[in-house]
Amino acid sequence: MALTPTWESTDLPILEAAIILLESGRPGMPIQLDELLPAVEFDEDIVARSLQKLSHEHLEIQRIDYSAGTSGFIIRGVTPKGLRAAGVWPSENAAAGAFLKALDEQIEEAPEGSSKHNALKTIRDSAGRITEGTLTALFSAAVKAGTGL
């Protein structure tokens, strides 16, 4: 039996719906499974399985076991990884790409042959020789330092 990928078709849309509900209406208040169901096009079993996968890494979820043998979920918040996965926060790769794009734009605006143009080209050429992983690690450290993560 082959595994079926569920991130883009199921888990990500459920994560995005949960973030929208958490950030709208009652800021800071948790949401329950029955509040999430109308916002997504999946049945309760699929949503429950997805929430189990999203717990800890992407969403702060508390599982509730009721005396009748049933269970439910309370979604208390979203993690930084969840915000990045949903595109609400930028990824470290996005920061590196934005830096290189900004350098390119500044190079185009600077007069050809000027000291500013030459200095920016030197920085861009140097950054281009650094592997994307290293550049991403540098920006990741800068973002974490700037946000206190």
C-alpha angles and dihedrals in degrees: 000000000000122000116244116222109235105173100096098028100044120356099049095048089049091048091049092049091049092051091049091051093045092051098042132064103359109029113207094014120118122240128222130224092254089057091052097048097073090052094058134050097231133098121252096261093054092047091048092051091048092050090053089055093045095048118111097002100053109005134031101233133176116201115216120204112201124207092246089068094258127115139205141185135240114200107211101175150325126264125228088253089054091051091050093046091053092047094245092117123035120254122234088252090056091055092053091047092048090051093053092045091051090050091051091050092050091049091053092050096047116088111262111260095013120133089247092052092048094047092049091048090051091052091046093048091049092048089049091058092054112087116252089243092057092045090048091050091052092050092043090056091047093049092047092048091048095049098037094239 
